[in-house]
Amino acid sequence: MYIICPNQNCGYRGEALRKARGSTALGCLLTLFLLVPGILYFIFSRGYRYYCPKCGLQIASDN
């Protein structure tokens, strides 16, 4: 995803840093011990968040 950072002090232009929402380790642990909460955690924590790699500002969220 190509971005132009809206932060006035940054002005970065380029590819955004993509990070997954939620924790895979926590989801596996919940699924291992409690099946239903683990499945619900994976359903509600899927998607990505996009950040500016220069200043760390969250630009967008993808579900």
N, CA, C and O of each residue as an XYZ file, in Angstrom:
252
protein
N       0.853     -1.164      0.000
C       0.000      0.000      0.000
C       0.903      1.233      0.000
O       1.706      1.417      0.915
N       0.775      2.063     -1.011
C       1.539      3.302     -1.131
C       0.845      4.386     -0.323
O      -0.368      4.564     -0.435
N       1.610      5.119      0.496
C       1.018      6.151      1.345
C       1.791      7.457      1.216
O       2.950      7.482      0.800
N       1.123      8.524      1.580
C       1.752      9.808      1.841
C       1.362     10.133      3.277
O       0.187     10.352      3.570
N       2.329     10.165      4.155
C       2.050     10.339      5.587
C       1.410     11.699      5.847
O       1.931     12.722      5.403
N       0.276     11.719      6.568
C      -0.402     12.993      6.857
C       0.271     13.807      7.964
O      -0.113     14.952      8.202
N       1.258     13.241      8.637
C       1.976     13.958      9.684
C       2.788     15.084      9.037
O       3.602     14.819      8.152
N       2.584     16.312      9.457
C       3.247     17.465      8.854
C       4.760     17.441      9.056
O       5.504     17.968      8.228
N       5.215     16.839     10.141
C       6.646     16.783     10.425
C       7.341     15.632      9.710
O       8.571     15.589      9.679
N       6.597     14.710      9.142
C       7.165     13.509      8.532
C       7.215     13.627      7.014
O       8.297     13.726      6.436
N       6.051     13.617      6.361
C       5.977     13.734      4.910
C       6.501     12.533      4.148
O       6.888     12.670      2.987
N       6.525     11.353      4.769
C       7.025     10.136      4.115
C       6.146      9.758      2.935
O       4.921      9.846      3.009
N       6.783      9.333      1.837
C       6.073      8.825      0.660
C       6.681      7.471      0.325
O       7.889      7.350      0.126
N       5.829      6.458      0.265
C       6.317      5.125     -0.058
C       5.399      4.048      0.482
O       4.224      4.293      0.757
N       5.942      2.861      0.629
C       5.172      1.710      1.099
C       4.938      1.793      2.607
O       5.834      2.155      3.369
N       3.736      1.456      3.015
C       3.379      1.451      4.430
C       3.874      0.164      5.083
O       4.037     -0.859      4.418
N       4.108      0.227      6.366
C       4.480     -0.936      7.158
C       3.204     -1.654      7.561
O       2.325     -1.043      8.169
N       3.079     -2.939      7.237
C       1.860     -3.703      7.502
C       2.092     -4.629      8.690
O       3.028     -5.428      8.688
N       1.237     -4.519      9.703
C       1.310     -5.377     10.888
C      -0.032     -6.065     11.089
O      -1.088     -5.449     10.948
N       0.023     -7.344     11.418
C      -1.202     -8.110     11.657
C      -1.830     -7.685     12.977
O      -1.136     -7.385     13.948
N      -3.160     -7.665     12.991
C      -3.876     -7.379     14.235
C      -3.907     -8.647     15.073
O      -3.968     -9.749     14.527
N      -3.868     -8.506     16.367
C      -3.958     -9.660     17.256
C      -2.648    -10.414     17.359
O      -1.661    -10.061     16.714
N      -2.647    -11.444     18.166
C      -1.466    -12.255     18.415
C      -1.765    -13.705     18.051
O      -2.739    -14.287     18.528
N      -0.925    -14.275     17.210
C      -1.112    -15.670     16.820
C      -0.891    -16.603     18.009
O      -1.607    -17.591     18.169
N       0.103    -16.288     18.843
C       0.391    -17.128     20.007
C      -0.788    -17.139     20.983
O      -1.156    -18.194     21.499
N      -1.375    -15.976     21.233
C      -2.529    -15.903     22.130
C      -3.720    -16.652     21.544
O      -4.430    -17.349     22.268
N      -3.941    -16.514     20.252
C      -5.042    -17.226     19.597
C      -4.871    -18.728     19.686
O      -5.838    -19.447     19.940
N      -3.649    -19.217     19.481
C      -3.392    -20.662     19.587
C      -3.580    -21.147     21.016
O      -4.131    -22.224     21.244
N      -3.126    -20.356     21.975
C      -3.284    -20.736     23.385
C      -4.760    -20.807     23.766
O      -5.181    -21.750     24.436
N      -5.537    -19.830     23.348
C      -6.978    -19.851     23.632
C      -7.664    -21.034     22.959
O      -8.531    -21.677     23.551
N      -7.270    -21.318     21.720
C      -7.874    -22.440     21.004
C      -7.503    -23.767     21.645
O      -8.314    -24.692     21.691
N      -6.275    -23.855     22.140
C      -5.807    -25.085     22.767
C      -6.586    -25.399     24.045
O      -6.965    -26.547     24.278
N      -6.820    -24.384     24.864
C      -7.495    -24.613     26.146
C      -9.008    -24.422     26.078
O      -9.758    -25.173     26.701
N      -9.449    -23.437     25.336
C     -10.877    -23.124     25.237
C     -11.219    -22.920     23.769
O     -10.922    -21.864     23.210
N     -11.820    -23.883     23.152
C     -12.024    -23.891     21.709
C     -12.849    -22.700     21.206
O     -12.428    -22.015     20.273
N     -13.990    -22.449     21.795
C     -14.888    -21.400     21.302
C     -14.267    -19.998     21.451
O     -14.295    -19.238     20.483
N     -13.706    -19.618     22.622
C     -13.077    -18.292     22.702
C     -11.891    -18.136     21.745
O     -11.655    -17.042     21.232
N     -11.150    -19.205     21.501
C     -10.038    -19.142     20.562
C     -10.502    -18.874     19.149
O      -9.905    -18.065     18.439
N     -11.556    -19.542     18.738
C     -12.105    -19.327     17.395
C     -12.650    -17.907     17.275
O     -12.441    -17.249     16.256
N     -13.341    -17.432     18.299
C     -13.861    -16.060     18.282
C     -12.728    -15.038     18.229
O     -12.843    -14.025     17.540
N     -11.646    -15.291     18.944
C     -10.499    -14.389     18.924
C      -9.922    -14.283     17.507
O      -9.631    -13.184     17.035
N      -9.758    -15.423     16.834
C      -9.224    -15.406     15.471
C     -10.167    -14.678     14.509
O      -9.707    -13.978     13.607
N     -11.464    -14.835     14.692
C     -12.427    -14.169     13.811
C     -12.367    -12.656     13.988
O     -12.347    -11.920     13.001
N     -12.339    -12.182     15.236
C     -12.399    -10.747     15.490
C     -11.051    -10.045     15.402
O     -11.016     -8.816     15.356
N      -9.945    -10.773     15.377
C      -8.637    -10.117     15.311
C      -7.965    -10.263     13.950
O      -6.778     -9.964     13.825
N      -8.678    -10.705     12.945
C      -8.064    -10.839     11.631
C      -7.958     -9.467     10.965
O      -8.680     -8.534     11.318
N      -7.069     -9.362     10.020
C      -6.871     -8.107      9.302
C      -5.505     -7.515      9.602
O      -4.698     -8.103     10.322
N      -5.265     -6.359      9.047
C      -3.969     -5.702      9.181
C      -4.154     -4.235      9.526
O      -5.209     -3.646      9.290
N      -3.100     -3.661     10.092
C      -3.017     -2.223     10.322
C      -1.808     -1.721      9.555
O      -0.785     -2.402      9.477
N      -1.928     -0.530      8.990
C      -0.866      0.045      8.198
C      -0.286      1.261      8.913
O      -1.020      2.146      9.354
N       1.047      1.291      9.022
C       1.748      2.343      9.743
C       2.772      3.015      8.841
O       3.273      2.417      7.889
N       3.072      4.264      9.158
C       4.168      4.966      8.496
C       5.471      4.417      9.089
O       5.638      4.448     10.308
N       6.403      3.913      8.258
C       7.630      3.351      8.805
C       8.587      4.405      9.375
O       9.495      4.071     10.136
N       8.390      5.642      9.018
C       9.286      6.698      9.492
C       8.882      7.243     10.857
O       9.727      7.367     11.745
N       7.584      7.575     11.041
C       7.142      8.176     12.295
C       6.264      7.261     13.154
O       6.038      7.558     14.327
N       5.764      6.153     12.592
C       4.965      5.213     13.368
C       3.487      5.545     13.458
O       2.766      4.884     14.205
N       3.010      6.533     12.733
C       1.606      6.918     12.754
C       0.751      5.857     12.056
O       1.095      5.404     10.965
N      -0.371      5.456     12.686
C      -1.260      4.491     12.048
C      -2.028      5.204     10.941
O      -2.694      6.210     11.182
N      -1.926      4.668      9.724
C      -2.534      5.291      8.557
C      -3.907      4.691      8.266
O      -4.865      5.424      8.024
N      -4.006      3.366      8.289
C      -5.258      2.709      7.929
C      -5.390      1.394      8.675
O      -4.423      0.880      9.237
N      -6.603      0.859      8.671
C      -6.888     -0.432      9.274
C      -7.699     -1.251      8.282
O      -8.635     -0.746      7.663
N      -7.330     -2.520      8.135
C      -7.974     -3.395      7.166
C      -8.594     -4.562      7.921
O      -7.915     -5.212      8.716
N      -9.851     -4.832      7.688
C     -10.493     -5.962      8.363
C     -10.597     -7.069      7.405
O     -11.107     -8.136      7.747
